[in-house]
Amino acid sequence: MSATNRGDRLRAIGGALLLSAATMVAACSPKPPPDLVKPQREALDRAKAVEGSLLKQADEQRRTIDDASR
């Protein structure tokens, strides 16, 4: 085996090891995906809060009307 073939093989192996190490480092530190449904969930929670308030007001109005009609 000649020195240039040996050097080429070592360079190829070193490159493969470097690529493998870089891939493993990148795979070990993933960024969390963006929370795409968070704004929708917050809007739903706000809507539910408004619904509760409206139902409470409607119930109070019904009671007032019932009391007035007696």
Buried (B, 14 or more C-beta within 10 A) or exposed (E): EEEEEEEEEEEEEEEEEEEEEEEEEEEEEEEEEEEEEEEEEEEEEEEEEEEEEEEEEEEEEEEEEEEEEE
